[in-house]
Amino acid sequence: MAARTGLARKAAEGAKGARWCLGDAYEPHIRVQDVRRSNGKKSRPKYQGRELHLLSDLEVRAFRHFEWEPTVVGIEEQYYLEIEDTVRIAAEAGASHPLVIGTDDPFEMTTDLVIYHQCDRGERRMARSIKYSKDVELGLAETPVERRKVAHRLEKLEIERRYWTERNVNWALLTERELSEERQRNIEWLLSSSLDGARPDGFWQHAADLVCEALVAGDGARVVDLQRELDADGILGEADFTECLRHLCATRQVAFDMEQRFSLLRPVSDFAFAAAPLKLVG
């Protein structure tokens, strides 16, 4: 991958690094097509009107994790770190700054994800580096060459940590141990939910009322038993029941443990209602 010196898509930083999320105007400093190799599949999911450039399966998992959080209002990937600052920080820390291959020129650094979230004091951001544990834990390195590579990555992470600390931004390292693959699958399945707009007006609201009434009355049963009962009585088809419950979960009106795969075989007690009144559009 070539360095983007002179062509860097830099995010303009304000005082102490504060700035608002740029939304669809944001451009990542590294794009999928810039990278020859990556840890797993490279991915470009749609988000807030633009393509995200995620360079590993784990970055996709982390993105889904934060996308699902209700307080998150924006996510920016492959976030450029001001090279003048990273070079200075590396010198202060006694760390080796990444170099452009075959030269003594410093290589521009990035942070995998910068997440903007809404809190009582307004919009704040946090920075997250996403790495597989084998790439950042010396104890997992099996050869001297691997240990040197891990040690160099740890130096880069320390530069990142200090960079964000100077800007009063919370930084942390996430590995696959903190990012559940099952949660990712649930999130992706829920977010792909789409109710059939060809149904008559009020159909889905009525279906939602039926599903919720069944869940309330069916404590102790399995969800699939309620689904089959409504279908057998000619009240609501099995496919419509499933799609309606899926939509209720996707819109956070019904909740379940996202660390376990969504299944109609689960007991009704695994699902909980939101405090707000249930409402579907369509």
Secondary structure, DSSP 8 states (H G I E B T S, - for coil): ----TTT-------GGG-----GGG---SS-GGG-S--BS--B--EETTEE--B-BHHHHHHHHHHHH-TTEEEEEEEEE--HHHHHHHHHHHT----B-TTSSSB---EEEEEEEEEETTEEEEEEEEE--GGGT-GGG--SHHHHHHHHHHHHHHHHHHHHHHHTT-EEEEE-TTTS-HHHHHHHHHHHT----TTS-TTHHHHHHHHHHHHHHHTTTSBHHHHHHHHHHTTSS-HHHHHHHHHHHHHTTSEE--TTS---TTSBGGG-EE-SS------
